Each structure stands twice: as structure tokens, then as C-alpha cells.
């Protein structure tokens, strides 16, 4: 089971436990949506990873193995999973127990608050370094979390940052020692979950409405373009090179 559900008081803890990197693939994206639907009555949610990684993002090995057909199946599921977190009406706090890279960084951005470990743990969106464009939903989630101005440097460079640098750039809201990240995230979720549910949900929807509207208006036109670029031979070739050169050494 890619997503483990635990309970701490009125807070539902969703733990990504999927392969070495807690990656996002068709299975984990479907599971994430399902688990959030099952806990819709929870007062608050904490999303975290397993081991020393929050999420390494898209499972590029599966993209390589599945090719163009897998891409067509996966990309809509990825956007749906990200939007389910982004649109969840109750507070969602990310307990970043380790690296949050590429799709993992977008998943963290979809949450309402991010607690990052002071241990080894970096945040960054590295898609362009592999040669893959961002789905519209992912970019709008990043825009909502971090603003439009930082987006070019964040996305074009593919840089990953951790600790105080991540805090200074607004990629994390606070830092905590590795052994306290989850505890701190649960405490924040408990505090936010104590707010009146209806007014909180309405305020959250108001804040995120412009981004949801842009996604709804443009996704039908943009998603097919992104899919074509992911399916292109040069993109799949770049994924193969990354898998062979980087993931093959692990």
C-alpha cells in the first residue's frame, strides 16, 4: 500500500511509503486521492514520507519502462492527486522528513504549511533539468505557495536548497530537528484543525480560487501539450539517460 494512514488525536497522518524514493506513479497517485477521500471528516491532515525522503517526485523508472502509453495514463493522475491535496478543505501540513524533489516539492507546495527537517533534506523543482515541462496544475500550485516572482529562478535553475536557505526563500515555513518534524507538524495541524471548519474551508477556497480558476480554464488546452512533450522521443530519451546515469548508480 503506497499510502499509510495513521491517526494522532483528530489529525490523520498520511505517510508515503512507496519504493526507495516515495515516488509518484499511477499507483501512489490513485492511492493518495483515495485516502484523502476516506479521511474527509478529519479535522486536519499531516502528509509525510518514510525514512529519509519525503518524496523524490515522479517515478522516472516507470516512465522509462512504460513509455508513451504510461505517460498518457500517468499525467492526468498526477495532476488529480496534486489538486486533491491542494483543494482539500481542511488544513494539510507537510512534515518534510527529507528530500522533497520535483513532484515531491509540488506536493509539499500543495499543503498549507511546511515543516522541514534540519537534517539532510532539500527542496527543489528539477523537471526542466530532465527535459520535462510542468503540468499546469503543478505550476499554479507553485505560484500559489511561493508567488509568481520566484517561479523563473525556481524552475529554470532546478536548484535544490535545504535548511536556512529553504526557509529564507519561503520554500519551508519552519525548521525542526529530524526527530521532531512529525511532532511539530502534528502540533500545527492540531492548532489549525481547531479553527471552525466551515470558515476555514471557505477562507482557504477564497485564497486559492484564482489558481483553481486558471487551472479550470486552461488545463484542457495545456495538458495535451504537456503530454505531447513528455511522450516525445527526445523527452523519453532524456528520461532514459537520467535513469541510466543517475538512478542506475543508486
N, C-alpha and C positions, 0 to 999 in steps of 0.2 A: 504494500500500500504506500504510494508516494507521499501522502499527506497524513500525518498522525495527529489526532485531535486529543488534547488533554484539557483538563479543567482545573482552574485555580480560582476558587470562590465563584464570582459571577463572570470571570474572564475566561474565554475559550482560547487556548493556546494551540495554534496550528503550526506543526513542525514539518518542514520539508525534509524528507528522508528518501532521497532518490539518487542512487549511484554515488560516485565519488564526489561529484560537484553539486549535488542537489539541483540538478539541471531541469530545465523546462523542455518538455516534449509533449507529444499528444496525450500521453497517459497522465502526467503530472498536471497539465493544464485542465484536462477534464476533471480530475480529482479535486483540484483547488476550487473550481466552480461548485462542484457537488457538496464539498464540505462547508463552504460558506452558505449555501442554501440550507443545509441541515442545521446550522447554528444561528440562523437569522434572529432568534429570540435572545441570544447572548447580549449582555449589557455592553460588552466590549470584546475586542479580539487582539491577540498578540500573534504576529507572524514571525517565525524564526526558522533557522536552519539546524542542521545536525553536524556535530563535530566542529571543525574549524572553518566552515564555509556557510554563509547564508544561502547564496545561490550563485553559481558560475554562469547563469544565463542559459541561452539556448543550447540544447544538446547537439552540437555540430557533428558528432559521430553519427547520430541518427539521420541528420540531414544528408550527410555524405552517403550513408548506406541506402537511404530511401530515395534520394534523387528528387527529380522534379515532382513526381507524384506525391511524395511525402510532404514537400513544401506546400503544395496546394491544400493538403489536408491540415497541416500544422498551423499555418499563419493565421487563419480565422480563429482557431482555438486559442492561440497565444493572445491575440487582441481581446477575445472574450474573457479570458482569465484575468488579464490586466484590468479590464474595465469592471469586472465583478468586484475586485478589490477596491478600485478607485471609487466605485459607486456604492459601496456598502454603507448603509445608513448609520451604523453605529461606529464608535471610534475604533480605528485599526492602528496599532502601534507596531513598528518593526523593531525586533530585537536582533540587531546585526551582530551575530556572534562571530562573524568572519567576513571574508570577501563577498561583496555584492557587485558583480561584474556584468556589464551588458544588460541582458534581460533581467538579471538579478537586481541591478541598480534601478531599473524602471519599476520593478516590483516593489522595491523599497520606497521609491518616489510616490507610488500609488497610495501609500499609507499616510496617516495623519501626523505621525511623529516617528522619528528615527533615533534609536539609541545605538551607538556604535561602540564596539569594543576598543579598549586602548591597546589590546594585543594586536597581533598580525591581522589586519582586516582593512581592505581598501575598497573604495567605491569608484566606479568609472563606467562610462558607456563606450565600448570598444568596437561597435558594429562596423564602423567605416574602415577600421584597420583590417578587418577581414574582407571588406568589399561588399558589405550588405547594407542596404538602406533601412531606415527605421519605418515600421508601420506607423500610420498617422496617429493611432491611439497612443502609442509609446511616446511620440514626440509631444503630444498635447499633455500627457501626464507629467512629463519632464518640465514642460512650460509652466504648468500649474504649480508644481513643487518648488521650482527654482527661478522662475521668471524667464522672459524672453532674452534679455541681455546676455546672460551667461551661456545660452544654448550653443552659439557658434564655437566658443572655446572648449566647451564641454564635449561636444560631439565631433568636431573636426580633429581635435588632438587625440582623442581616445585615451587621454591620460587617466590614470587611476591615482587616487590620493587617500590617505588614511589619517587617523589621529587628529591632531590640532589643525592640520591643513584642511581636512574634510569639514571640520567644524567651522573654520574661518570662511570657507566657500559656501557654507549653508547646505552642504550635502548631508550632514548629520545635524541633529538638533542638540544632542548632548553625547558625552562620552562616559563610559563606565568600565571598570576593570572586567576582564573576561568572566570571572566568576559571579559578577553582579549584573551583567547585561540583562538577562532574562528577568531577574527580580525587579530591576529598575523599570523595565518595560511594562511588567505587570502592574507595578505601582502607578505608573502614568495612565495605563488603560483603566485601572480601577477608579482613579480620580475623574477621568473623562467620562467613564461609564456611569458615574453618579449624577451627571448632569441630566436634566429632564430629557427623555428620549425623543419626544416629538420636536421640541425646539432645536435640539442638537441636530437631528436629521435634516430639518428644514434649513438651518444655517449652513450646514455642510453642503447641501444641494445648491443653495444660493451662491456659495463661494465657487463651486465647481461648474455651475451652469454654463458659463461661456465656453468652457473646454468641451463639455458634453455636446453643446450645440455645434461647435466646429467639427467635432468627430462625426456627429449625425449627418451634417450637411455634406461633408467632403469624403467620408470614408468610402462610399460606394464608387467614387471615381478614383480615389488614390490607392485603395487596396489592390485592385487589379494591376496597377503599375508596379507596386512594390513586389507583388507576386511574380510578375514577369522578370523583374531584375533578379530576384532570388533564384528563379528557375533557369536563368541564362547560363549557358555553358561556362562562361568566364567566372561567374559567381560560384558555381558548383566546383569549378577547378580551384578557385581560391580557398574554398572550404576544405577541399581535399588536401591542399598544401598545408593549411593550418593544422588539420588533423594529423597529417604525417609528421610535420616538423615540430609541432608544439605538444599536442596531446599524445603523440606516439612516444614521446620521451618520458611520459609520466608513468 
